[in-house]
Amino acid sequence: MKFNKGDLIAVVNVQNKRETAIVVAIYNKGQFAYCYYVETGEYRLSYIKEVEFVIKENFDPDFPMDDFFNLDNYFYAATIDSYTYTPFFGFPIDFGSDYDSEDDE
C-alpha cells in the first residue's frame, strides 16, 4: 500500500477493527508510519501491512508531530542517574560538580 505524509488512511488493528489515522511521518522507506489515530487521539506506529486503504490523499500535510521523538538533554540525564551503576565497575561516570551535594556547604 502506497501512502504519503498527510494522507488519511484506514488501519486494521489487532482486534480486526478499522480505525482512521493521519500519517504524520514515514520511516524505513515506507515500511511503517507514525500516525495520529483520530478515534483515540493517540500517536502510534502503523506498519504497511496494517494499512487497508487510503481514504483521502493529502488530507492534512502539516499535521503537528507529537514530541515523542523530540528528546532533549533531560532524557539522557535521567538515564545516567538510573542506569549507570554496574556491579563490576560501580558508577563509571564521574559526575563532578554537576550535582549539588549537602557536603559541599
C-alpha positions in Angstrom: 0.0 0.0 0.0 1.4 3.4 -1.0 0.7 6.3 1.3 2.3 9.7 1.9 2.7 12.2 4.7 -0.6 13.9 5.4 -2.8 11.1 4.0 -5.9 9.9 5.9 -5.7 6.1 6.0 -7.8 3.2 7.2 -5.9 0.9 9.5 -6.9 -2.5 10.7 -5.8 -3.1 14.3 -5.1 -6.3 16.2 -8.8 -6.8 17.1 -9.7 -6.6 13.4 -11.4 -3.2 13.8 -10.9 -0.4 11.3 -9.5 2.9 12.6 -8.8 6.1 10.8 -5.4 7.7 11.1 -3.5 10.7 9.7 0.1 9.9 8.5 2.5 12.3 10.3 5.8 10.8 9.2 7.0 7.9 7.2 10.0 5.7 8.2 12.1 2.9 6.7 11.3 3.6 3.1 7.5 3.4 3.7 7.6 0.2 5.8 5.9 1.9 8.7 4.4 5.3 9.5 4.0 7.4 12.6 0.3 8.2 12.7 -2.3 10.2 14.7 -5.3 8.0 15.3 -8.5 10.1 15.1 -10.8 7.9 17.2 -8.4 7.6 20.2 -6.4 10.8 19.8 -3.1 9.0 20.2 0.1 8.8 18.2 1.2 5.3 17.2 3.3 3.4 14.7 1.5 1.7 11.9 3.1 -1.0 9.7 2.4 -1.1 6.0 0.5 -4.5 6.4 -2.0 -2.8 8.7 -3.0 -0.1 6.2 -6.1 -1.2 4.4 -6.6 1.7 2.0 -6.1 5.4 1.6 -9.3 7.4 2.4 -8.1 10.8 1.3 -4.7 11.8 -0.2 -3.1 15.0 1.1 -5.7 15.3 3.9 -3.6 17.3 6.3 0.1 17.5 5.3 1.0 20.0 8.1 -0.4 17.9 10.9 1.8 18.5 14.1 4.1 15.8 15.2 4.0 14.7 18.8 7.1 15.5 21.0 7.7 11.8 21.5 10.7 11.8 19.2 12.0 15.2 20.3 14.2 14.2 23.2 16.3 16.8 24.8 19.2 16.5 27.3 16.8 15.8 30.2 16.2 12.3 28.9 19.9 11.5 28.9 20.5 13.0 32.3 17.6 10.8 33.7 19.0 7.7 32.2 22.5 8.4 33.5 21.1 8.7 37.0 19.1 5.5 36.7 21.3 3.1 34.7 25.0 3.9 35.1 25.6 1.5 38.0 27.2 -1.8 37.1 28.0 -4.5 39.7 31.6 -4.9 38.4 32.6 -1.2 38.0 30.3 0.8 40.2 29.4 4.2 38.7 31.7 4.6 35.7 30.8 8.3 35.2 32.3 11.0 37.4 29.6 13.5 38.0 32.0 16.1 39.3 30.4 19.4 40.1 27.3 18.9 38.0 25.3 17.8 41.1 24.9 19.8 44.3 25.6 17.9 47.5 24.9 18.9 51.0 28.5 18.0 52.0 29.9 21.0 49.9 28.1 23.6 52.1 
